[in-house]
Amino acid sequence: MRIVPVLTAHPTEAKRRSVFNHVLRIGRALDSIGDDLGPAAERALDPWIEALWLTDEIRERPLTPAVEIEGERVFLERTIYDLAGTFWEKLREECARFNPRLPEPRPFIAFGSWVGTDRDGNPSVTPETSLAAAESLRESILGYYRAATRRLLGLLAFPCRRPELDRRLRKSLAGDLRRFPAARPLTEIDQPSELYRQKIRVILWRLEQTEKRARGAYSEAKEFVADLRLLEETLARQPGPRVALIGPGRLCVAAEVFGFHAARLDFRQHASVTRVAARELLKSAGLPAEPGEARIRAIRRLLTRPRPFAPLPKLRAATRRALAEFDSLKMIQDRYGERAASPYILSMTASASDLWDVLLLARAANLISCGTGGLHTRLDLVPLFETVDDLEAGTGILDGLLSDPLYRQLLGSRGNFQEVMLGYSDSVKDSGYLAANVALFRAQKNLAKLAERHGVRLGLFHGKGGTIDRGGGQSYQSLQAQPYAAPGGRIRITEQGEVISLKYADPVIAERNLEQLVTSVLDAHLLQAERLSEARISEWEAYAAELAQSSREHYRALVYETPEFVSYFRQATPIDLIEQLRLGSRPSRRGRPSEFNLAALRAIPWVFAWTQSRQLVPAWYGLGWALEQFAARPNRRGLDRLREMYRAWPFFAGLLDNAEISLAKTDLYIASRYAACVRPKQLGEAIFRRIEEEFRRSVRWVLEVNGSPHLVARQPVLAESIRLRNPYVDPLNFLQIRFLDEWRRSPPSAARRRKLLHLLQITVGGIAFGMKSTG
């Protein structure tokens, strides 16, 4: 098993970190006070509330990758580093309680990061940024280990009470002092019998040497783990074994999970960039450069040459930048080890040729070597399939790759492990909520069966956002409903923007979220035998495919085939305002800033804009039409079949339940006020009428299928939460509508325009906080 949450810098966190920290302090103060909100409690809270009111909610400067790297460290150091040890301690206790003879589980979680290495459409992320990210993470985790090791000095202030353990510790210390005589004075600080403290001081000295890269440093994290395990094992055989768990035991787990790299860095780039760079390299070598089989054959020949590009030819700046990315990945591995960075994710993978392009660039950077044993790679190539068409084609693309003997050589050097990333956000933007989720389900199943046929281990990387229309929702229900989501118990999943602060700001919530994620993967992995019969599922999948096609056609008819729809979107949502926000270092669109088209617009601002205007179109549009068309077919008992699927098929039930939540969050009255901003007026009225009709149709048919009297009737806590939040969110929407119109029509240089922008940015943050989602 392998479960890896991956932290990303996706620009979906509308709150400043300073504001969020004040909110956390107030929350902790309320927790400590309990129900006693007397005068003394109010006096204790007043300074923090006052500080919150005085803190500006809007960033004056745009975020840079350096600030994003620092922000990631806050969550790692605040909760995530401690989380590994405390979670594992609880898991070990539960396993022992269930069956004392079970072998002790070893850590199967890790963390990844895109912060400072996700360069898809972000020119601010450079090779220097990536190197800085790796160094920052190393500095962070070593600082954590030093602080935790110092705490052990106070905890383990007692002698070793068993002769055989005493001998084992003395032997270890003697070996340390022979190798590192400079550490000897440290072992003379404590009492001669306090062997634990002496060993800890040597460990602490070696950590400090590691930080300085000086003599005596740990060569790799495994040595540090071995020292901690020695302490844990000897303490476990003492009269007080609990000390072993809460002391070196927790720290040992953290060291296994985080190593000296903290979080493995993923490099991500758009296929168009690597495609152009590979083309120039091939042309410089006089080989076929146009996409197709001839290009793939040329790349295969170059991969097996001893030095295919020695020296590198004179190249254009864009190609040099692309190669520099691979050079920086290699440099990170050389400095920090392969655990620090190895995946290379290719966004918008559309063909096998795209993947061979990456291998060519990796070969040019010496990340792929060719020796007597064949090809060897230090890179994990991860295709990212994002649109519905690419998700459908992905299995065929991977089949061709896995059938290639040369690629299998490369894969063999990575333990026959192939990871594939699935894009939730762009597939929804491309084809709508229902069609995208059905395509994702089918892709998972087809990829799992393909990997089994080829005899390779498959890992799926789920590129989810926080909102339902970007793949968000509850991890437990989502993974439980998709039995192919974690093949072999292996899964990676993105944690983006506001999701990171919601999940990892508070230790208790962080532990609960990790428990839910692990439980869902265990359920999906271990309880496959209890799933429904393949024949039943196949029948339902055919119905789901029919629903998906109908839904997709209806969604695309509105979004991509309606004249002037882009004009409606730009006026009936605050997309132009969102593009002015300083939420992240990455631009809101790919390509030139002056060009606006839906293809270039990223999924995050797309969803963000619909959420702000309370329309939430991507989260449900097309669903009602598909359900109605299916139910209306003669002699099909369509509604009965839909109800049966909802009752017995967790995947379909989850689809409708998530859509129901989005429908409950939609507010047609406020949405109509945004639509009234559209000029010409007839355009706004015509398109909003279609949105309103589909909303009412979706509500009707979701309730027809699930049998509820009204939306979220079976989720009273959520219903109450929406009811309580709306009175605070609604005025912000009205303020945004009122001043958005004035801001759009103000003279470009007017001071009033600047004031309006500041006010509008505050409304964006407030609405995002109240809606519990951005993009």
N, C-alpha and C positions, 0 to 999 in steps of 0.2 A: 504493500500500500504506500501511497505517496500523496499527501494533501498539501497543496501550496497556494495560500492566498498571495496575490501579487498586487502590491501597492502601486498606483499610478498617479500621475500629476494631471489627470484629466480636469479641465477647468470647470468643475461643477460645484465648488464650494464657495458659496456667496458670502459667508461670514469671514471677517478678519480673524486671525488667530488671537489677537488681543481681546476682541469681543468674546470669543469662544472661551478663553481662559477665565474671564470674569464670570461668565455663566457657570462654568464648572466650579469655581470657588464658591459661588452662592449656593449651588446645588449641594456641595459637600457640607457647607455650613448648615443648611437645612436638614441634611441627614443626621448630623451630629446633635442638632437641637431636638429633633423628634417632634413631638406634638406640643412641646412647651414653647409657644411663641409669645412669651411675656416681654416686658420692657427690656430686660437684659439681653434677650435674644435679638430683639429689634436693634438695639445699640450695636450688637456684634455684626449684624448684617448691613447696617446703614453705610459703612465706608465702601463696601464692595458694590452695593447698589449704586451709590453715588459715582464710583469709579466707572461703572458700566455706562451710566448716563453721560459721563463726560468724554468717554472714548469715542472717537470718530468711527463710524461704521463703514466708511468708504476708504479704500486705498487711494492714496495720492499718486503713487508711482505704480507702473505696471509690475507684475510679478516677473522675476527672472528665474532661469533654471537654478541659480545659486540659492535663491530664497526658497524655491520648491524643495531643494535638497535639504536645506535646514529644517523646513517644515516637516518633512518625512521623519527626520531624526527625533523630533518632538514626540511623535506617537510611538516610535520604536523604544525610546528611552522611558516614556511615561508608563506604558503598559505592556508592549509586545514582548520585550526581553524577559520580563518577569512571568508573563503568561505561559511560556513554554514549560517552565519548571512546575508551576502550581497546577496547570492542567494535567501534566503527566503524573504528578503525585496522586491526584484524584483518580486518574485512569488506572494506575497500578493498584490502588486500594480497592476499586470496584472489581477489577479482575480477580484479585486475591479473595475478595468476599464471595464472588460467584463460584470460583473453583481454585482453592489454594494450590493445586498441583499444576495450574497453568504456568507456562514459562513467562517470565516477566517481559512485558512488551517493551520494545525499543522504540525510540521516537520515529514516527513516520510523517511528521509535519515539517515544513520549512516555509520560508517566506521569500518572495521575489520582489523585484522592483523595476519599474520603467522610469523612475525619476532620474533625469539626466541622461537617459539613453534612448528615449522614444523620439526619434527624429522624423517621424512621418509627418511631413508638412510643417515642421517646426525648425526654421533656420537658426533659432537661438541655441539649439542643442548641437554642440560641436564636439570633435574628439577631445578637446580640452575639458569640456563639461563632463563628459563621460568618465575621464580619468579622475576629475575632482569628485565625482559622485562615489567612485570606488574607494578613494582615499578617505572621504568623509565617513562612509559606512565602516571602514576598518577602524578609524579613530574612535567612532562611537561605540562599537562593540568592545574594543579593548578597554575603553574607559569604564564601561559597565562591568567587565570582568574584574578590573582592578578594585572598583568600589565593593563589589560583592565579595571578593577575596579578603579585603580588609575587614569586612563584617565577620568573617569566619574566625578571625583572630580573637574577637571577644566571645564568640560562641564556644569555641573548642579550647577553653582555658583549663584543661584537665589532663592528667597523665594517661598514658595507655596502660590498662589494667590487666592485660593478659600477656604472658611471656611470648607466645608465638606471634602475636600481633606486634609486640614491642620489637622483636627481632626483624620482622618484615619492614617496619618503618625505619629502623636504624640502618638496615641494608640499603633502602632507597635513598636515605639522606647521605650515607657515605658515598654512594655513586654520584649523587648530585655534587657533592663537595670536591670529589676528584675531578669532575669535568669543569666545575665552575668555582674555583677557589675564591674568587672575588665575593661570593655569597656567604663565605664562612662567618664573618663578623655578625651577620644577621641572625645566625642560629645560636649565638651566644647571648642574645638579649633576654630570652625566657629561661625558666627553670630547666635544668638538665633533663628532667622527666617529662617535660611538656613537648613531646615529640610532634604532636599534631601542629602546634604553633610553629615549631621550627620548620616543618615541611611547608606550611602555609607561607612563611616568610620567603622561602626559596621560590615557591610558585609566584608570589607577588613580584619578587626581583626579576624573574624570567619574563613575566608579563611586561614589566617596565622596559626590559631589554628588547622585547619584541616590538614594543611601540617605537623604540629608537632605532630598530633594525641593527642592534649591536650584538657583540659576542655574548652568548648565553641565551639568546632569543629562542623561543620555540620555533622549530622549522615549519611546523604545521599544527593545526588545531588538535590533531589526534594525540600529540604528546601532552597537551594541556588536559585533554579528556582522560588520558591514562593516569595522570597525577591525581586528578579529582576522584577517579574511580578507586584508586588505592585508598584514599581517605574514606570514601563511602563504604567500601567493603570492610575495612578494619573497624570502622565505627558501627557497622551493622552487627558485628559480632561482640560488641561491648554490651554492658548491661542496659544502655539506653539507645536502642536502635532508631528511635524517632529523630534523634539528632542527625543521623546519617541522611535522612530524607530531606529535612528542612534546610540542612546546611549544604554540604558538598553534593548531595543528591540532586537538588534543584539546579545548582550551578552546572553540574555535569550534563544534565539534559539540555540546558541552554547552550552549552558549548557544542554539543552534538548537533543541535538544530541550527545554530547561527555561525559556527566555525569562527574564523577570523575575518569573514567577509560580511557578516550580518544578514544580507539578503542578496540572492543571486540576481545579477543585472541581466535584463533582456534587452537586446538591441532590436529596434523595429524601424523598418524603412518601407516606403511605398514602392511597389513593383515598377512604376514608371521610371524611378531613379536608377535602380539597378539595371533595368532593361537598356537604358541609354548608355550607361557606362560599359556594360558588356559588349554592346554593339560597337563602341569605339575601339575596345581592346581587340575584338575580332577583326575589325577592318585594318587595324595597325599590323596584325599578323598576316594579312592577306587571305583571310578565311571568310566563308559565308557568314554574313552578319544579319541577314533578314530573318525574322522569326519563322520557325519551322523545323523540320527534321534535319535539314542540312546544317542549320545553326547548332542544333543539339549534337550532331555527330562531330562538328568542329570542336565544340567545348569538350566532349569526351576525349578527343585526341590530345587536347592541350592539358587536360588533367593528368594524363599519364606521362607527360614529358618531364624530364628531370628538372629543368629550369625554363618554364614556358615563356617567361617575360624577364629576361636578364640581359641587359638592364631594361627597365620599363621604358616604353617609347614616350615621346613628348605627347602629353594629353591635355585636353581642355580642362578648365578649372572645375567644372561640374563632375567630371570623371575622377579627377584627383581628390575631390572632396569625398566621393563615394568610396574610393579606395582607402582614404584616411580613416573612415569609420572602421573598416576591418583591421587596419593597423592598430587602432586604439583598443579594439576588442582583444587582439593578440597581446598588446602591452599589458592590459589588465590581467589577463591570464598569467603572463610571465611574472608579474609583480605579486599577485594575490592568489594565484592558483586557479584551476579550471572551475572550481565551485563558485568563483566570484562572478563569472560571466561565460555563458556558452550558447544560449539560444539566440538565433537570429530569426526574427518574425518578419515575414514578407506580407505586407498589407496588399489587399486587392490582387491576390494570386489568381490568375485567370487561365494559366496554361502550364504544362510541364516545362516549357521553354523558360518561363519566369524563374523557376526553381534552379534550373541548370545555370542561369545567369549568375545567381548568387554563388553557386559553387565555383564558377570561374573567377569571380572577384575574390573569394576566399583563398583560392589557389594562388592568385597573384600576390596576396598578403601573407603567404606561407602558413595559413591556418589549415591547409590541406597539404600533406606530404605524400610523396610517392617513393617507396623503398622496395626492398626485396620481398617484403611481406604484402605488397600491394598498397592500395590507397589507405590513408589514415587521416581522419579529420578531428579537429578540436572544436568544431562548430556543430551545434544542433540546429538543423534547418527546419523551421516551423512555417508551413504554409498557412496563411490566414484567408479563409473563405468568408466573404462578407455579404455579397448580394445573394438573393435567392437563386439566380442563375448559376453563380459560382458554387453555392452550396450543393446544387444538383449535379454540377460537373465535377465536384471535388473528388468523389470516389473514383471516377475514371482517371483523373489526373494522377492521383496517388497510386492507382493500380499500375499505370504505365511506369511510374518511378520505381515501385517495388519489384517490378518484373525485369528491371535493368540490372545485369550482373555488376556493372561498375558502381551503380548507386548502392547495391547491396554490400559491396566491399566497404564503402564509406559507412553505411549503417551498422555493419558488423563491428566497426571500430568504436561505435557508440553503444555497444551492448544490444544491438538489434532493437533499439527503442526509437519509435517514430511518434513525434507529437504533432497534432493538428490543432490549430486554433479556429474557433467558430465565432463569427461576428454577429452579435445580437442587434446592435444598434443600427448599422447600415442596412441589414436585411429588412428591418421593420420600416426604415425610411424608404427603402426601395419598393416594398410590396405590401406593407401593412402588417398589423399585429398578427392576425390569424395565419396568413400565408407564411410569414417568416418563421413562426414557431413550429408549424407543421414541417417546413423545410428543414429546420434545425433538428427536429426529432428524427426525421428520415435520414439525415446526414449522419447523425450519431450511430444509428443502427447499421447503416451501410458501411461506414468506416470500421466499426467493430467487427463485422463479418469479414470484411476485406483483410484486416490485419490478422484475423484468425486463419484465413485461407493461406496467407503468405508466411505465417509462422513468425510474425514480429509482435513485439509488445507495443500496444498503442496507448498514448496518453492524450486526453482531450483537454484543451485549454478553452475555458468559457469566457468570452469577452463581454461580460455583462456590465451594464450601468446600474445606477441606483433606482431609476424609475422602471415601472412595468414595461413601458414602451421602449426601453433599452435593455430588456432582459432581466430587470430587477424583480423584486418580490422576495418571498421567504425561501431561503436556500433549502430548508428541510423539505418542504412540500414540492419544490421544483425538482430537486434531485430524486426524491422518492417516486415522482411521477414519470421519470425518464430513466429506465433501467440501463440504458447504454451510456449514460452521462459520465460514468467513472469506470471505464473498462479496467478490470484487474485491481480496482480500488485506487486507480491513479487519476488525479484531477488537479488542474490548476484553474483558478478563478480570479478575475480582476476585482480589486476593491478600489473604487474610484471616487475622487472628490469628496462630496459630503458624506458618502458611505464610510469613509475612513474615520471621520470625526464621530459619526453616529455609533460605529462599532468599537472603536479602539481608544476613545478618550477616557472612558471609565473602566477600571479593572474588572468590576463585576459584570458589566455588559459585555466586555471583550471576552471574558471566559465563557459566558453563556452563548455568545455567537460562535465561538470555536467549538463548543460542545455540540451545537446544532449542526454545524457543518460536518464534523466528524461522524455524528450519528447518521446523518443523511447518506454519507458515502458508505458507511458500514452497511446500512440498510440496502442501498442499491447494489452493493457488491456481494453481500452474504445471503440475501434472501431472494435470490433469483428464482429458486425452485418454487416459490410460492406465487409466482406471477401467473397471469392468465394464459390459456393455451395459445399457441402460435396461430392456429386457424382463426380463433376469435379476434385476436389482435389484427391479423391481416385484413379481415373484413372491415374492422373499424378504421384501419389505416387507409383503406380505399375510400371510405366515406370522408375521412378527414382530408384526403387529397382533393376530393371533389369540392368540399367546403372551401379549402384553401384557394383553389383556382377561381371559384366564384368571388371570393372575398378580394383576391388580388386584382381581378379585372375591375371590380367596383372601386377599389381604392385608387388604382392607377388612372381610372377614368376621371376622377376628381383632380388628383395631384399632378399628373403628368400630361393629361390629354385635354384639360380644360383651358381654353384661351384665357390669358390674364390671371391664372391662378397665382402665379408668382407675385403679381401686383396685389392681390388680396392678402397673401401671406405677409408681405412687407408692410401693409397698412393695418391689418387686423390683428397683428401681434407686435410686440415690442422688439422685433429682431434687430432693428437698427440700433436700439438702445443697448441690447445685450452685446452687440459687437463693440460697443464703447467701454464695456466693463473691463476691469483689470483682474480677472479671475485666474488667469494662468498665462504662462509664457507662450503658449501655442496660439497661432491665429485661428479665428473661427472658421476660416475657409481655406481650402487648398487653392493654389494658383495665385493669380494677381489680385490684390486687394480691391482694385477698382471694378472687377468683374463680379456680378452676382448672378448665379444660377444654382438651381437645386442640386445639380451634380457636384458642384464644388463645395457647397455648404456642408459642414460636418453634422453628424447626427446629434451631437450634444446641443449646439444652439438651436437646431431644428426642434428638438423635444422641449428645450428650455422655453422657447418662445410660445409654443402651444400651451405649456403648463402655466406660464405667467398670465396668459389671456383666458385661462380657465376653460379652454376648448378641448384640450387633450386629444386632438384628432388622431394622432398616430397610434394611440392606445386602444382604439376600438373601431375606427371607421372601416367599414366593409364587413364587420362581424354580423350585424343585424341582417344585412342583405343576404349573406351566405346562408344563415340559419333559416330565413324566411323562404328562400328559393328551395332549399333542401326539404323543408317541411311541406311545401306546397306541391311537390311532385305527386302525381296520381299513382295509386296502387303501390306506394312505397312505404306507407306507414312511417313517413319521415320523422314526425315529431316523436313517435314512440321510440324509434331508433336513437334519436338524439338524447332522449331521456335515459334510455338504457346505457348509452355510452357515458353519460354524465354520472350515473350511479356506479358503474362497474369499471370504468377506465380512468385511473388517476390522472393520466396526461390530459385527457379532454376536460375532466373536472377542474384541473388546475388552470387550464386555458380560460375557461369561462369565469372561474372565481376571480382571477386576476383582472380580467376585463370588467367584471362587476365592480371591483374597487375603483378602477379608473372612471367608470360611468358615474359612480357615486361622488367622485371628486369634481366631475364636470359641472359647471354652473351655466346653464343656457342663458339666463338673464344677463349675467355679467359678460358672457361671450358675445351676446347681441350688441352690447354697448361698444365693444371693440370693433365689431363688424360695421357699426354705424360710422366709424372713422374712415371707412374706405371711400375713395372717390374714383370713378363716378359712383354715385349712390346705388344705381341699379346693379353694378357689379357686386358690391358688398351684399346687397339683399339677395341676389340670385345664388351666390355661393353659400352664404350662411343658411339659406333655405334648405339646401342639400345637406348641409351638416346637421341642421336641426332635425330633418326628416330621418336621417340615418341614426342619430342619437336616439330618438324615440323608438325607432324600429329595433335598435340593439337592446334597449331596456326591455321592451316588450318580449322579445324572443329569449333573452337570457332568463327572464323570470318564468317564461313558459317552460323552458327546459329544466331549470333547477327547482321549480315549484315554490319559490319564495313569494311572499306577499308584496315585498318591496326590496329595493336594493340594500345590500349588506344586512339583511334581517337576521342572518345567522352569525353575524359578527357584531354583536352589540357594543363591544368596547370600541371598535373602529368607528361604528356609526356615531357613538357619543363623542368620540374625538373629533370627527368632522363637524358635528353640530356645534361643539364648543369653539373650534378654531374659526369657523366661517365668519362670525361677527367681527373678528379682529382682522381677518384677511380682506373682507369685502371693502371696507373703507380705503384700504391701500390700493385696491384695483381701481376704485373710482378716482382717487387722486392721480394714479398713473394715467388713466384715460384722459382726465382733465388737462394735465400738464404735458402729456406726450404730444397732443395736437399742437399746443403752443410751441413746444420745443422744435418740432419738425418745421414749423413755419417761421421761426425766429431768424433774424439776420445772422449770418455765420459768425460775425465778430462781436456780437452784442454781449455785454456783461450779463444781461438777463439770461441768455442762453446757457452760460456757465452755471448760474444758480439753478436753473431748471434741471440741468443734467445732474447736478449733485442731489437735488430732491428726488429725481426719478431713480437714481441709483439706490437711494435708500428704500424706495418702494419695491424695487426688485429684490433686495435682500429680505425685506419683511415678508413679501409674498412667498418667496422660496422657503423661508423658515416655516411659514404657516402651512404651506402645501406639503411640507416634508420632502420636497424634491425640487431639483433644478433640471439637470439633463442627464 
